[in-house]
Amino acid sequence: MKASLQTLVTLPLLPSLWIICLLISKDLELIQNSNVSPDNGLAKASTVGAQLLLFIALGVMGHVGTNKLIPSIKHYMLKRGISGKDLGKKGTLKENDDIPEALGIVPGAIFLVCLMFCLVGFAANHPSKLLDLNSALLSICFVLFLGFTDDVLEWPWRYKLFLPSVASLPLLCCYEGSRSVVVPIPLRFLLMVEGELTTFGKLLCYFVVVDSNADGSIINLGVFYLVYMGLLAVFCTNAINIYAGINGLEVGQSYIIGCAVLFHNLVEIQSDSLSRENHVFSAMIMFSFLGVSLALLRHNWFPASVFVGDTYCYFSGMTFAVVGILGHFSKTLLLFFIPQLLNFLYSIPQLFKLVPCPKHRLPKYNAKTGRMEPSTTKAEGTEERVNMTLINACLQIFGPLSEEVLCVVLLSFQVICCILGLYFRYNLAQLIFD
């Protein structure tokens, strides 16, 4: 494994490993304490360390299984013609090499198997979350099938936007959490002043419920909250899909976001928060996800021997939507998607055909310099424009870069954004919310 890949893999995971060690050591201390009986609530709470060890073991087995299976499956993909050319290698000896596509099906399938094994241990300790786990399996399985068929049949964009929302229906049907949101302190004057609803607040009450007993600090969105979560699933699945195009970027960004989600889960578990059970559920999913993603990253890193396809992009996006919705931290999850959100906002003119949009917007390879340069597009009667993606913007800022260096720069930005998201969640959020 290359040094750049080793660093990107190790650093995001270190904080989580440290918290896991603290939780396990806490378990050992409680076990050694002869005053703690098996029926004691403290003893039951201490089992979280043992559960995490089980989840880690499943993640390791998922990693090993994915790493062993990918070399075998990629030959089947080549035989069936499910392959493509690496557009970032034009002008090189590898220009005409067939690269097997849709290998995201391997980590996705093994991930589902790992979750099925989790049913045994997790349901015994958290029977109330069994429905959540089954709905998560159903949603991820559906979107995995959607991604694979997209790689084979190339669905139009209108289907790509519609079908993930259908896949999220099992999640929304079993959602039992609050549908209320806390209004930021600086905006509460818009709803209530001196205990009375403002004109805007009264107008808003036709659609949602403004809690006057809480001085306008809480709004119950009702069915609109379910719509928001459905849109979250659509965003997560497509945001990773459009922020792609160079070796290692799709899996790399998903791995880093997964590490940030896991760290957030472990912090909440360690602090004995009221939503501890939800975060244990999310951590269980993240360990298996990180295990299979890391194995795929080894094969997809520059120079890639396999392409992950839309299969992996949809699978990873829905996995994040699952933990965000069922773990009840969807707003925190969006803080980890800052680069994807910036890329989406920057791409809107092209995505909505306000300016010309080619089929592929990935950067172009300059065979003379061996570096990637911003790609451009030109419609009849218009001037040439740089394709509006965060990847091309990075090349405009830093100049031409090799494909591997470009990926490292983008993933480093992802790490920085996740750190800023965590900082906002645990330090600045108190200034905006009670």
N, C-alpha and C positions, 0 to 999 in steps of 0.2 A: 504494500500500500504506500502511495506517495506521501511525502512529508506534509504537503499542503492538505491532503485529504485527512491524514491522521490528526492534524491540528484542528480542522473543522469538525471532525467527529468527536474528539476528546473534550475540547474546551466547553461546548454547550452542555455536556452531560455531567461535568464535574460537580457543579452545585447540587444537583439532584442526588448524586452518589453520596455526597457529604451528609445530606439530610437523611438518606436511607440508613446510613451507618448510625446516626444519632437515634433514629427510631428503633433500630434493632438492639442497640445497647440499652435503651430504655426497657425494652422487652426483657432482656436478660436480667436486668436489675430487679424487675417485678417478679420474675420466676424464682430468683434466689431469695426473695423476701418470703419467709415462711408464714407471715401473717396474712398473705393474700390467698384466699381460698378460691377454688374454681368457679364458685357462684358469685364471687365478688365482681361488681361492675367494673372496678379498676382492672381486674384480670381479663375481663372480656374485651375491654378497650385496648389492652396490650397486645391482643392477637393481630393487630394491624401489621406489626413487623413481620410476623410469620406469613401473613397473606402477601405482603410485598415480595418476600423471598420466593414464594410460589409463582407470583406473576413474573418476576425476573427470570426464573427458571424456564417458564413458558416462552418468554421473549428470546432467551438464548437458543432454545430448541427451534423456535421459528426462524431465527437467524441462520442456524446451521442448515435447516431443511431448505430454506430459500436459496442459500449459497450453493448447495449441492444440486438442486433441481434446475436452476437457471441454465447451466451448460447443456443439460439434456433437452430441455424444452425448446431452446433456441434453434436446435437442429430441426425439430419438427416444424417450427415456424418457417424456416427457410425452405423446407420441402414443400410446404403448402403455399409458398409464395407470399406469406405475410411478412414482407420485408420492405426496406426502402433504402434510398441513398442518403448519405450524410451531406446535406447541402453546405455544411461548414467546411467541407474538405475539397471543394471544387479547385481544380488545378493541381491537385496532389496525386500521388500514386493510389490513394484510397478513394478517389473520386467515384469509381464505378463499383466499389465493393458493396455487396448486399448486406445490410444490417438487419437482423431480425427485429420485428416490431411487436408491440403489444405485450411485452414481457412483464408488464405490471400485473398480468393475470396470475403470475406465480406467487408474488408476495401477498396479493389479495386473497387467493385461495387458501394459502397457509395461515394467513391471519384469521380467516374465518374458522379454520380448524382449531387454532389456539383459543379463540373465544368460546368455542363449544366445550373445550376442556375446562375453561373458566366457569362454565355453568355449574360444574360439580362442586367446586370449592366455594365459589362466591355465593351461590344461592343458599348454601347451608348456613352461612353467617349473615347474609342479607336477603332473606326471602322476599322482602318488599320490593327489591330491585330486579326480580326475575323477569317481570314484564318489560322493564326497560331494556334488559339485556337481549331479550328476544326481538324487540322492536329494532334495536340497534343492528342485530344480525340480519334482519329482513331488509332494512334500508341499505346497508352496505352491500349486501348480496345483490340487490336490485341494481344499484348504481354500478357495481362491478360488471354485471352483465351488460348494462348500457354502454359502458366504456369500451368493452371488448367488441361489441357489435359496431360501435362507432369506428373503431380502428379498421374493422373489416369492410363495413358498408359505407363509411363516411357520411354520417347523418348531416342534414342541413342544420344551420344554427338555430332555427326556430324549434327544432326538436330537442336540441341540447339545452335550451332554456326551459322547456316545458317538463321534460321527463325527470330531472332532479327534484322538481317540486312534488311530483307524484311519489318519488322515492322517499320523500320526507314525511309522507302522510302517516306511516306507522309511528313515527316519533311524536307527531302532533296529537295523534289519537290517544297515546298513553301518557301525555304530559300532564302532570298533576301539580306543578309548581305554581307560584304566584304569577298573575298576569299584570301586575302593577309595576310601575317604574317610579323611581324617585326623581323629582324635578330638581335640577341644579339650583343651588341657592341664589345665584344672580338672576335667575329667570322667574322666580316665584312671584315677584311683584306683578307679573303679567296675568296671573290667575286670581290672586287674592290680595286685597289691601285692607288692613285693619279688620280682619275677620269677615270681610264681605267679598263675594265673587265679583271680579271685574267683568266688563262687557265681553272681553275675549274669553274669560273663564266660563261665563254663561253660554256663550256660543259653542264652546268646546264640549259642554255637558250634553249637547245633542248627539254626540258621537261616542264619548267616553265618560267615565265617572271621575270627577275631581273630588278628592276627599277633603271636604271642608273642615272636618275635625282635626285634620293634620295641617291646617293652614295652607292648603294647596301644595304641600310638599310631595304628595303621592297622587298618581293618576292610574286608575284601573283601565287598561286598554281593552280588556275583554277579548273579543275575536280578532281585533287588530294586532294583538300580541302574537297570536298564532300565525297571522299573515306575515308578520315580521320574521318569525322563526323559519317559515317556509322560504322567504326571500334570502335568509341567511344561508340556508342549504344550497340554494341556487348560486349565490355569490361565491361560497367557499369552493364549490366544485369547478366553477368556470374561471375564478380568479387565478388559480394555479395553472389552469390550462392555457390561458392567454399570456402568462408570464413564463414563457418557455422558449426553447429553440436552440439552446447550446448544451453540450454534454454536461450532465450532472446537475443542472439548475433545478429541474422539477423535483427530483428526489432530495436534493440538498436543502432547498427551502422548506420542504415538508418535514425533513428531519429536524431542522433548527426550530421550526414552529412547534413540533412535537416535544422537543426538549424544554421549551419555554412553558408549554401547557403542563408537562409533568412537574416541572419545578413549582409552578403555581399550585398544583394539586398537593404536592408534598408539604409546602409551606402551610396550607390550610389544614392538612391532616395533623401536622406537628403542633399547630396552635389550638387543636381541639375545637375548631369552629363548629357552629351549628350545622353546617352543611358537610360535615366530615364524611358521612356515608356517600354522598354524591361524588366527593373528590376521590375516595377509594375506588369507586366505580370507574371514574375517568382514568385514574392511574393504571388500573387493570388493563384498560384498552390501550393506553399509550405505551406500556412496556412491550406488548406484542407488536404494535405498529412500528415502534422504533427498531425492534429486532429485525423485522422483515425488510424495512426500508434501508437499514444500514447494509444488509446483504445485497440489495439491488443497487445501491450506490457504488459498491465495489465494481460492479460490472458496467455501470452507466457513466462512471467518471471518465474524463478525457484520457486517452481516446476511447470512446464508448464501443463496447463489443455488442451491446444490445440497446434498443430504444424502449423506453417505458410506455410510450403511447398515451392516448387519452384514457386508457384503462386505469393507469396508476393515478393520473391527475384527478379523475372522478372519485376513485377509491379514497385517496388521501383527503380530498376536500370533504367528502361525506363523513369520513371518520372524525374530522375536526368539528363538523356540524353536529354530529351525534354527541360528542363529549360536551360541547358548548351548550346544547339544548338540554340534554338529560342531566348534565352536571350543574346546570343553572348558573353558568358564568359566560353567557353569550357575549355580553358587552366587553368583558375582559378578553375574550378570544379575539375580538376585532382589533384590539390593541396590538396583537401579534401579526396582524395582516396589513400593517402600514405600507410596506412596499407593494403588495398586491393591490391595495386600494389606490395608491398613487399611480400605479401602472394602468389600472382600470380608468381612472379619471383622465389621465393623459391620453388614453386611447379612444375616449368617447367619440371625438370627431370622425375617426376612421371606422370604429365599430358601427356607428349609426349612419355611415356613408355620407357624412357631411363633406368629407374630403376623400379622394380616391384611396381605396384600401385593397392591396393585392392579397392573394391567397396566403402567401408566406411573408412575414414581416421581420424575420430573423436577420441579424447582421450578415454582411457579405464578407467572404474570405478573400484577402489579397494574397495570391500565390507568390508574388514577388517579395513581399515583406514578411509573409508568414503570420500576418496579424488580421484581426477582425476589424472591419470598418462599418460605420453606420450605413444601412441600406436605404435606398430611396425609391420613390414611386412617382410616376408622372402620367397624368391623364391627358387626353387630346386637348390642346388649347390652354393648358395650365403649366405653371412652372414646376420644376422638379422639387419634391419635398422629401425630407427625411421621414421615414416611417415612425409613427408616434408610439414608441414603446420605451419603457424604462431602460431596457438593454441598450437601445440606440442612443438614448440620452446619456447613459454612462460613457459610451464611446465618444460622444461629442464633448463631454467634460474632460475626460482623462486622455483622449486621443486613442489611436489604434492600439489594441492590446491582443495578445495571444488568447486563444479560446479558453485555456485553462486559467490564465490570470484574470480574464474577464469574469469567469464564473466565481473565482475566489473573491473578487471585489464585490460582486453582487451578493454573495452569501455573507460576506463580512458586514455589508449594509443591513442584511436581514438580522444578523446577530445584534447589531447596534440598536435597531428598531425594537427588537424583542426586549432588550435590556431597558430601553426607554419606556416601553409599555409596562413592564413590571414596576419600574420606578414610579410611574404615574399612578398605577393601581395601588401601591402600598404607601406612597408618600404625598402625592398631590391630590389624590381623589378626596381626601378629607377636607381640602379647602373648598371643594365644589359641592360635595354631598355631606349630609350630617353623619 
